[in-house]
Amino acid sequence: MASSVELTVNPKAPDHQQGDEAKDAGVTIWDTESDISKNPKSISWYVIFASALANFSDGYQNNLSSNTNVVFKHTLGRAYTSTIQTRISNALLVGAVIGIILLGYTCDIWSRRGGLWVTSSLVVVGSLLATLVFQVQGQGVSDMMWYMTIARGITGVGVGGEYPPSAAAALEGSNEHYDHIRGPIQVLTSTLMATSAAPIGTAIYLLTLIATNNNLITAYHAIYSISIFLPLFVAFLRFRMRDGLLFHRNKFKSKLSPPYLLVLKRYGWRLLGTSSAFFIYDFINFPNSIMSAAIINNVVPGKDVRQTAIWQFILALLAVPGPIVGSYLTNRIGRRWTGIAGWTGYIVLGFIIGGCYTSLTSNAIAAFVVLYGLMQSFGHMGPGATIGLMSVELYPTAVRGMSYGISAAFGKAGAAVGTQVFTPIRDHAGPASTFYLLGGLSILGAGIYYILPEGRDIDLAAEDESFNIYLRSEGFGGDEVSS
């Protein structure tokens, strides 16, 4: 439990000196500042685990879009138009942008964990509403689809709101005791967990189809029912989640507005780089992920739902090794070159699949799925593993949530634009065209990564101190930062 004793410790003093001051006062600095128990290492792992599970839940929500498209396409037929399909997918993305911006701001001002109760609640409510969509089918397909759009929009606000505080909390939690492996930890708790949710969700969908003799509505209820309980468990874990010491030392006092113009002056080029890279990656990755079931459904003979689900499961499984390899490479060769390696895989495989699309889908579906899966794996290994990491690592603690939020919001905007143009491009230029576009944009993504700073060797505490000195030199000084 937290001590009630107020302890004044010089935050600029070395850690060992702060420890001596705390020892003399008879209390622990962890207890006075953030109510962390006497074993801070266990608390750090607890924060990391809670963030990992939240990312798994969010990845599961994103993956639902893929199987939902197949269910609605088969149960509603021509009434489920490409316009409706895009609208429902974009509802999640637009909601996510709202959640990202709101929580990116509030998690810097007040707390990393405070708003997460709200986001978990929104995910639960949105998932529950989406689970019941077939109950309103009697009102007509149009009303049913608008109902689904609203439900997914509510879910999107919750899912998007998870990203900034979870990413910042995981980085700061690992920095306290495991700074030398903070990069791999961040990748494993974010990209790997989100990527792993896809094959697990697809496996549940597939097993339900097998058990019910291809009953699509039952399969739909199964996958959406689980999406209700995941955020409930995440909310339970947050009872013990604590903000890190790095956050308490360096956050702005809530009564003052952060000097965002000064932040932009110092970090504007970095923000442009991470935002642009995020935009391009999500523009490529999101439509190719949520439309993957529809793509496979179009090339499977007879459009058999179970066969489509099997190939979809294999495709999702092939992407999982990507972030595992990426977590190793982030420390081995650095964040920038790991990202560039992933972009290169996108370029090569995108052009190969585009050039051989007709022969692959006509004569070798297995080869098509394997190449498609490898392409996704390279994406998750490179920019998928590193863009989120760089978007929290390259910025000081006081504005980490907002900086990540802006970058990720551009990413979701890219995903929305990509989803909006994906089907029209396929319809007018042919199915191979989207893979050519993917390869071409990846060249631009690799170029942006080349000019981004390397985050592997950044000392987060030193970056915070440098930022505070900069603010004071610009006239925003003294006690306006908590440190």
VEXVONU-49191 format. One record per residue (C-alpha): x negated, y, z. Coordinates in pm, whole numbers, plus 50000, padded with zeros to 5 digits. Last residue first. Example, Ala and Ser with C-alpha at 12.3 -4.5 7.8 and 13.67 -1.06 7.14 Angstrom:
% residues 2
486334989450714
487704955050780
END
This chain:
% residues 483
489525171748737
493225179248726
492795203248438
494105238448486
491955242448798
489155261948638
489355266348267
491305275147956
489155304447847
487555288347542
484375279147730
486565263547997
488285241747738
484935230647591
483605221147935
486755200247992
486295182947655
482665174647731
483715160048066
486395138847901
483955126747635
481485117547911
484205097248086
485115079347762
481515070947669
481665066647292
479375039047161
481985018346980
484015047846853
482255053646522
483385086646372
485615085746060
483985093245723
483815057245598
487305049845727
488775075645489
487005059445194
488225024845292
491815037645301
491445053344956
490265020144812
493115003445000
495575025344809
494525008744483
494744973244615
498214978544762
499444995144443
498224965244242
500054942544486
503264962744451
503004960544072
503114922544062
506854922544132
507674942643817
507464979743735
511114990143767
512564965544019
509364960544219
508764998144238
512395004244337
512114977344610
508934991144769
509795028444747
511835031645068
509805005545258
506575023845177
508085057245275
509285043145607
505945025845671
504075057845591
506285076645836
505535049246087
501815055046037
502195092646058
503915086646392
500985064146491
498485092446437
500665118046617
501305094146906
497635084646938
496775121246974
499705126347213
498705097147435
495005105947435
495515142747516
494105144347871
492105112147823
489875126147550
490225114447187
488275090446965
489205059347163
492995062147139
493355064746761
490215043746710
491825013946880
495085018046689
493185019746359
490894990746449
492754957746443
495224965846165
492554984845972
490314954245952
491314920146085
495054926246046
494564936445683
492214907445616
494834883845760
497544898845539
495414891845232
494714856845358
498454850845397
499194862845043
496404840844909
497794810945101
501394818644998
500464821544628
498374789744640
501314770744788
503694785344528
501514771944247
503254769343908
505714797943867
504744820344159
501024816844092
501264819543712
503374851243730
501374867844007
497874861743868
496854898043815
498754911144117
497484883244340
493874889744234
494254927644256
495614926044611
493074899444707
490074921144619
491394954344750
492964940445069
489754921745149
487834954345101
490214972245337
489444945945600
485684950145559
486134988045579
487984984445909
485264962646058
482734987645924
484385016546105
485014998746436
481494986046485
479384957546349
479364933746647
481634952446885
484584956046649
483554923646475
484694900746755
488144916546792
488484916446412
487904878946394
490764873646639
492784900946463
492614881746134
493054846246270
496824853246310
497614862245946
497724826045827
500444818346081
502824844045931
502404829245582
502894793845713
506074804545893
507384822045581
506684790945377
508744770345621
511484796845636
511804797245257
512114759445255
514864762045516
516724789345329
516634771844989
516284798544720
516994772144452
513274769644375
511264792344610
509984823444423
512724848044521
512874836044883
509114841544907
509504878344821
512554881645048
510654865445333
507694888545270
509864919845271
509204927245640
505464921245604
504714936645263
506924966145355
504984971845679
501434965545561
500934989445272
502595021445393
501505011045744
497855010945638
498105042845433
499795062945708
497445050045981
494415059545770
495835094245714
496665099046083
493225086446194
491445110045954
493605140746009
493275136046384
489505133546356
489455165346150
491645183646403
489685172846712
488105205546828
490425231446673
493425208646715
492725205047086
492365242847115
495705247146939
497185220347165
496405239347484
498405216447717
501445233847866
501065239748238
503215228248531
502305191748463
498645196448557
496555183348272
495225147848299
491535141648364
490995126048704
494315108048726
493915093248377
490395080148444
491635065548773
494135043648591
497925045548605
499455016048785
501594986348671
503074967248964
506784972548887
505814972348522
505924934548510
509704934948554
510114958648258
508094934748040
510364905948144
513434926148043
511664935847720
511364898747626
514904889347730
516814908447463
514564897547174
515294861547271
518964867247189
517994881546850
516184850046738
518954826546850
521864847846726
520364848646376
519784811146379
523434806146476
524494828846188
522214810545944
523554775646010
520994755745810
521834721345951
522104733746309
518914718146453
516854724646139
518014760746110
517334765946481
513824751946438
513174776146151
514344807246339
512354797646648
509304791146428
509794825046257
509734842646593
506594823946697
504954830046359
505614867746384
504904872746755
501274862946702
500684894546496
501954917546772
499834899547033
496754899346810
497114936046716
497654949847067
496214929947356
493534912847148
492494944946971
492304965047294
490344937847473
487904935347181
487294973147195
487094975447576
484314949347580
481464970447722
483964991047925
485104961248129
485604975348480
487315009248454
487335010548073
489684980548049
492434999048234
491815031148040
492135013047707
495194993147818
496905024047960
496295044647644
497645017647412
500655010547635
501425047547686
501235055647312
502955024347170
505945017447393
507935047647277
507965033646926
509665001547041
512245020247250
513085045346978
513185016746727
515654996646933
518085025846923
517585028146545
518104990546511
521484993146682
522485023546476
521655005846148
523444974246262
526634994146328
526215010445988
525924975545837
529084963046008
531014994245907
530104988245542
530704950745560
534244954545689
535814958146033
536044920346060
532244918546064
532264934746409
531414902646598
528744895446339
526684924546479
526614911146836
522864903846844
522194938946710
523994954747006
522014933547252
518744942047079
519504979447091
520394978047461
517304957647556
514964979147344
516465010647496
515954997447849
512304989147775
511805024647644
513375040447952
511255020448196
508235029047982
508765065848054
506885064448385
504095039948293
501465062748144
502435091348371
503285128148380
501795150848115
499915126347895
502665099847902
505245126947830
503725138047499
503065104247340
506345092447489
508385117747291
506305115546971
506225077546963
509915073747050
511035096846770
508725079646519
510005045546632
513625055946576
512735065446220
510985031846177
513775010246318
516345028746108
514025024545808
514584987045799
518364991545822
518375017645545
516124996845318
518444966845335
521494988945285
519975003944969
518804969844845
522414958244862
523964934645113
527404933944951
525894911944682
525804882244918
526904888145276
525834855045432
522824847145211
521354882245186
522264889545548
520314859545676
517324865445445
517024902245539
517334893945908
514374870045874
512074898545770
513514925146000
513034903046305
509264906146260
509294942146384
511114932146702
508694903446767
505774927446725
507354950246985
507774921547231
504184910347174
503004946247223
504864947747555
503244914747656
499804928947586
500514961147774
501634941548081
498504919848057
496194950148034
497864966848333
497574934648534
493964930348428
493174964948560
495104957448880
493064925948932
489874946048894
491204972549135
491404947749426
492374969249725
495694979149574
496255008449343
498475036149477
497185060349215
495145087549377
494995080149748
494755042149719
492075041949448
489915066749646
489815042149930
490275051750294
488165055450608
487155091350539
483485081750549
484145053850300
485805078050060
482865101450076
480475072350022
482505059949723
482485094649573
478705094649609
478485060449438
480675072949152
478515103449089
480045136649191
482105155848938
485355144349097
484375158949435
486585139849673
489325154449888
491265127050063
494845130750179
495735102650419
499045085350352
497295054250225
498955035549945
500005000050000
END
